[in-house]
Amino acid sequence: MHFATATALLAALRERSVSATELLAQTLARIDTRNPGLNAIVVQDRDRARRDAAEADAALARGDSRPLLGLPMTVKECFDVAGLPTTWGLAGTEKIPVPEDAVVVQRLRTAGAVVVGKTNVPPNLSDWQTANPIYGRTSNPWDAGRTPGGSSGGSAAALAAGLVALEIGTDIGGSLRVPAHCCGVYAHKPTHGLVPMRGCAPPGTPRLSVSSTIDLAVAGPMARSAADLELALDVIVGPDEDQSLAYSLHLPAARHRRLKDFRVLVLHGHPLLPTGAEVSDAVSRWVDRLAREGCHVSERSAQLPDMGTMARTYLQLLMAFFGAQMPPDAYEQVRRGAQSLDAGNDSPEALELRALASSHRDWIAADRVRTGMRHRWRQLFGVGDVDVVVCPVMPLPALLHDDLPMQQRTVEIDGQRLPYSCMGVWAGPATMAGLPATALPIGVGASGLPIGVQAIGPQFEDRTPLAFARLVEQAFGGFVTPESRPFHGSRRRGTQVVAVDVKGRVVANAMRFLLELAADGLGVALLGEAFASRAVSDGRLVRVLPEWNTGVDQVHARTPSSWL
C-alpha cells in the first residue's frame, strides 16, 4: 500500500479492510526502511500519531466520516505543530517553543488526519534545493545524487518514495511546483489568499489571533494523484477565524468535465530563459497527445500579458519581500550596492540587487503593474477563450546537488551556462498574478528523470486546473514510482512491454499508454495472464515494475531474446 493514493487509503479505512493503527504501523515501517537514505522526514511525532490513530479507529467504528479520518501524513517543516520545533532550517532556532498548531495543521487534524511528522526545507525556505545545517540534505528518490527540488523538497521526496500519501507545502518562488516536477508528483498552488498562513512564519514570530496576508506566498497540497489534491484543498481552504465572521468561501465548479472540452494555451518557451531540450521535447510530445484527445490547443493569444514584463515585475515583488526580511546590516550593504550600480546596468543581477533594496514607493509602482497584468490574465481566461495555460515548471529535470553558495551556482541548459537564479522564471506568471496552478507529471525524460508541467487557471477557479490534471491523469496515466527508472528512463530500443490485468485483459488506458511507448521505438507485446505467469516462474522475467497508474496490475519489461 506504500504507493496507494490518499483516496484509496481512506476508502480502505472506511471499509475497515485496514485499521488506522495498522496503516500507521505500515507507514512507520516504510519510513524506517526508506527515510534514512533520503532524509525527507526530519521530525517525527510517533507517540501522538499512535494515539491519534487509535482515536481514529474508535471514530471509524462509530461511523464518523470526516474526510481525512485515520490517514497518516506529514507537513512541511515551516508549519507550526504544537510541541515540535519549527526552524525553517535556521541554526539556533531548534529550542524555540511552539505552543500551538498552524491553522492549516488544525484543519487537517479536525478532518481526522494523523500527522506523523515534518519534512525538510532549505534555510529560510529560499532555495530550489533542500539542505540545511540542522537536518542536513534531502535526496531525490529517483537519483540520490540529485535534489528533490525546494523549498518543499522533503515533502515531494516523502511522496515519491511512498512514505506518505499526502503533504502540505508552501510556494512563493515555485516551492510547491518545482519539487513536484523534480520528483514526479502532483502539487497545487492555490489562488493567493485562499488558505490561511497563520502559524507559518519564521521561528520565534509572535503568534497572533488575527490573520496576515503574505504577499505572493501560499500554502497548498501535494500528493501522488490529482484527486488527492482537491481532497486536501477542500480541507484547508477558507477564511481564517477573524475573517470568517464576515464571509465564507465557495469555490466555483470546474469549467469542464471532459478533457476534450478544455481550451489549452501552451507556452513552450520564455523570452528570458531557454528551455532544455529534454523538457521541451517531453512537453511537445505530451501536447500532441492532448490534441489527439480532442483538446483545443493553441500556442499564442493576444490577451496573454507580456512574459518579460511579468518576469521583471515578479522579480521586483519577490526580491522586495526577501529584502524586507534581511537583518539591518545586510540590508544596508545591499542598499549601498544598489546605489553604486550604473544607471544603464539592466543585467539580471543588477535588477535583483535593486529589487532587494527597493523602497515602498518602488513596491507600489510594481504592484500597479501587477494589477494591470492581472487584468490581462482575466481577459485571457474570459474573452481569450482559454481555460488553462500550460507551461514548464523548470527548464531542466532535477539538478545535481550543489554545495556552492547560491550566488556562485550556475546551471547548463543545452550547452549554455546561466546563473542558478534564472531557474525561477517559470514560477513567476502564476505567483505574480496570484493565480492557481496545478503541477502534474507528464512522463520521464531521456535522462530517466520525471518531467512536469503546470496548468495555470483563472483566479478563484482552482477546480478548473485541478480537474484538468485529474482528467489528464485518467487519460494518460500519472505518478510513476522511482523504482521504474532503470527501465522507463532508458527507453532502450527493442525492449518489449507486457501489460496484464488480473484477468489477462488490457484496458483502454493501458492500450493508449503502450501505443505511446511503441511510438518511442519500443516493441510492445500483449500477453495473457497464464503466459506471463509461466514466464515469471521460468525465471525469464528481467524486471517487474510497480503500478503505472494506467489501469493495469502488472507491467513486465524484457528483452526479446529472453522469450525465445
Number of C-alpha atoms within 10 A of each C-alpha: 11 16 20 16 22 24 19 14 23 21 13 15 22 20 11 13 9 15 22 28 21 15 20 24 16 16 22 18 13 16 20 12 11 16 22 12 13 21 22 34 27 20 19 16 16 16 10 14 21 20 12 25 27 19 18 25 22 14 16 20 12 9 10 14 13 15 18 24 26 31 30 32 25 28 29 29 29 27 30 28 25 15 13 22 21 28 25 26 26 19 12 11 16 15 12 15 14 18 13 15 19 22 22 26 23 18 16 23 18 15 19 23 25 29 25 25 21 28 29 34 37 28 19 18 27 18 21 28 32 30 26 19 12 18 21 16 21 35 26 31 28 25 18 14 15 19 29 39 34 31 34 36 35 37 36 39 33 31 29 30 24 23 27 30 28 28 28 30 29 29 23 23 27 29 29 33 36 35 33 37 30 32 34 34 29 33 35 34 32 30 25 23 21 21 23 23 21 21 25 25 19 19 24 13 10 9 15 9 10 10 17 12 13 15 15 22 23 27 28 24 27 33 29 30 27 30 19 23 26 20 16 24 22 12 19 22 20 19 18 21 13 11 12 11 9 8 10 10 11 9 13 11 12 15 16 16 13 14 20 19 15 23 20 24 24 20 14 17 16 16 11 14 16 17 19 18 15 19 23 20 15 19 24 13 13 17 20 12 17 20 14 11 16 14 18 18 19 15 11 10 13 10 18 17 18 13 17 14 14 21 20 20 25 26 23 25 23 22 20 23 20 15 22 14 14 13 9 11 9 11 17 13 11 20 19 13 14 20 12 9 14 9 9 7 10 12 9 15 13 17 17 20 22 24 26 25 25 21 15 10 9 15 17 12 13 18 18 12 15 20 13 12 21 21 13 19 22 17 18 22 19 13 9 17 16 21 26 25 24 24 23 27 28 26 23 24 27 27 17 16 19 14 10 9 7 15 10 11 13 16 17 12 16 12 8 9 10 15 15 15 18 16 20 20 25 25 25 23 25 29 27 28 26 23 22 28 31 32 32 32 27 27 23 22 23 16 14 20 23 28 30 29 27 32 26 28 28 27 19 19 20 26 22 26 28 28 23 28 27 21 19 22 21 17 19 20 22 24 26 26 24 23 15 17 19 13 18 21 17 15 19 14 12 15 20 20 21 19 27 23 16 11 10 18 15 20 14 13 18 23 16 16 18 23 15 16 18 18 11 12 15 18 19 18 16 16 16 17 18 12 11 20 12 12 14 15 10 9 9 16 18 13 14 15 20 16 17 18 19 25 19 20 17 20 18 19 20 18 17 13 9 11 9 6
